[in-house]
Amino acid sequence: MVSEELLEILRCPACVQQSEGMLELTRDTWLVCQEEGCSRKYPIRDDIPVMLIDEGDKWVQTAVTELPVPPPAE
């Protein structure tokens, strides 16, 4: 499980330069950007958030309720 301290400091790498890039832990295995118009979703694999913009881009069109749990391996 990702620690609360880490969750407090993690930000969406695509949004953080223009806005806060706040992330929300969803389904215990995903970090979802809360910025309007972003919708990137970053998987947490083996308790490690994968904070690559390319990874977040893969899931933009996927609804939060449709995100696979656990996230698929690369």
Residue frames relative to the residue before (quaternion, step in Angstrom):
aa qw qx qy qz dx dy dz
M 1.0000 0.0000 0.0000 0.0000 0.00 0.00 0.00
V 0.4565 -0.6742 0.5129 0.2719 3.56 -1.04 0.81
S 0.4761 -0.6977 0.4576 0.2778 3.58 -0.85 0.96
E 0.6061 -0.5649 0.4254 0.3642 3.56 -1.21 0.59
E 0.6228 0.5521 -0.3408 0.4371 3.59 1.03 -0.76
L 0.6620 0.4887 -0.3016 0.4816 3.58 0.98 -0.83
L 0.6445 0.5294 -0.3240 0.4465 3.58 0.94 -0.83
E 0.6371 0.5474 -0.3236 0.4355 3.58 1.07 -0.68
I 0.7592 0.3849 -0.2158 0.4785 3.61 1.03 -0.66
L 0.5563 0.6142 -0.4024 0.3892 3.62 1.17 -0.39
R 0.0327 -0.7797 0.6251 -0.0123 3.56 -1.09 0.85
C 0.5883 -0.5539 0.4463 0.3846 3.56 -1.22 0.46
P 0.4012 -0.7483 0.4701 0.2411 3.62 -0.57 1.09
A 0.6391 0.5265 -0.3344 0.4500 3.60 1.16 -0.44
C 0.7644 0.3925 -0.1862 0.4764 3.60 1.07 -0.69
V 0.5578 0.6885 -0.3784 0.2674 3.56 1.06 -0.71
Q 0.6510 0.5204 -0.3426 0.4336 3.64 1.04 -0.50
Q 0.7426 0.3704 -0.2226 0.5116 3.61 1.17 -0.51
S 0.7977 0.0759 -0.0126 0.5982 3.59 1.15 -0.52
E 0.7409 -0.4129 0.2821 0.4483 3.56 -1.26 -0.16
G 0.2254 -0.8134 0.5104 0.1643 3.61 1.06 -0.62
M 0.1638 0.8306 -0.5148 0.1354 3.55 1.07 0.78
L 0.1980 -0.7749 0.5946 0.0822 3.53 -1.06 0.88
E 0.1856 -0.7625 0.6092 0.1139 3.53 -1.17 0.63
L 0.4135 -0.6845 0.5435 0.2550 3.55 -0.95 0.91
T 0.0171 -0.8074 0.5867 -0.0606 3.55 -0.73 1.15
R 0.8546 0.0366 -0.0702 0.5132 3.53 -0.97 0.94
D 0.5653 -0.6580 0.3336 0.3691 3.58 1.22 0.63
T 0.7730 0.3268 -0.1861 0.5110 3.63 1.20 -0.07
W 0.7204 0.3678 -0.2377 0.5378 3.59 1.26 0.21
L 0.1936 -0.7199 0.6505 0.1454 3.54 -1.22 0.63
V 0.1123 -0.8134 0.5707 0.0086 3.56 -0.61 1.18
C 0.4209 -0.7050 0.5141 0.2481 3.57 -0.82 1.05
Q 0.3115 -0.7800 0.5247 0.1388 3.55 -0.92 0.99
E 0.4771 0.6777 -0.4413 0.3440 3.60 1.25 -0.01
E 0.5367 -0.6354 0.4519 0.3224 3.55 -0.96 0.88
G 0.8236 0.2272 -0.1867 0.4850 3.55 -0.88 0.98
C 0.5893 0.5830 -0.3823 0.4083 3.62 1.18 -0.03
S 0.0681 0.8585 -0.5080 -0.0178 3.59 0.49 -1.23
R 0.3779 0.7058 -0.5208 0.2962 3.62 1.11 0.41
K 0.1373 -0.7749 0.6153 0.0465 3.50 -1.14 0.80
Y 0.1636 -0.8068 0.5667 0.0344 3.54 -0.72 1.16
P 0.3562 -0.7564 0.5057 0.2127 3.61 -0.66 1.04
I 0.2563 -0.6983 0.6395 0.1944 3.52 -1.31 0.44
R 0.0223 -0.8054 0.5908 -0.0431 3.56 -0.52 1.22
D 0.8376 -0.0159 -0.0377 0.5448 3.57 -0.81 1.02
D 0.6718 -0.5257 0.2655 0.4494 3.57 1.02 0.95
I 0.6176 0.5085 -0.3547 0.4839 3.61 1.21 0.40
P 0.3492 -0.7336 0.5400 0.2199 3.61 -0.65 1.07
V 0.2628 -0.7428 0.5967 0.1524 3.58 -0.90 0.96
M 0.0432 -0.8606 0.5055 -0.0455 3.54 0.05 1.37
L 0.3308 0.7211 -0.5285 0.3021 3.57 0.85 0.98
I 0.5268 -0.6460 0.4441 0.3285 3.59 -0.85 0.93
D 0.6343 0.5374 -0.3347 0.4437 3.60 0.94 -0.83
E 0.6461 0.5077 -0.3206 0.4712 3.58 1.02 -0.74
G 0.6542 0.5083 -0.3049 0.4698 3.58 0.96 -0.84
D 0.6212 0.5626 -0.3265 0.4370 3.58 1.08 -0.76
K 0.6045 0.5959 -0.3541 0.3926 3.60 1.04 -0.73
W 0.7758 0.3782 -0.1583 0.4797 3.57 1.09 -0.74
V 0.3389 0.7761 -0.4822 0.2242 3.62 1.25 0.12
Q 0.7431 0.4183 -0.2276 0.4701 3.60 0.88 -0.88
T 0.5885 0.5781 -0.3656 0.4310 3.60 1.26 -0.13
A 0.4262 -0.6908 0.5236 0.2589 3.57 -0.83 0.98
V 0.6171 -0.5636 0.3987 0.3776 3.57 -1.10 0.68
T 0.6747 0.5040 -0.2989 0.4487 3.59 0.96 -0.80
E 0.6944 0.4588 -0.2636 0.4876 3.59 1.25 -0.36
L 0.4343 0.7004 -0.4680 0.3191 3.61 1.23 0.01
P 0.4296 -0.7174 0.4780 0.2688 3.61 -0.81 0.91
V 0.1045 -0.7681 0.6304 0.0420 3.54 -1.05 0.84
P 0.4796 -0.3271 -0.7880 0.2050 1.52 -1.16 2.21
P 0.6475 -0.5026 0.3796 0.4289 3.58 -1.25 0.33
P 0.5308 -0.6348 0.4443 0.3434 3.58 -1.02 0.69
A 0.5352 -0.5766 0.4953 0.3684 3.53 -1.22 0.51
E 0.7104 -0.4617 0.2962 0.4410 3.54 -1.12 0.60
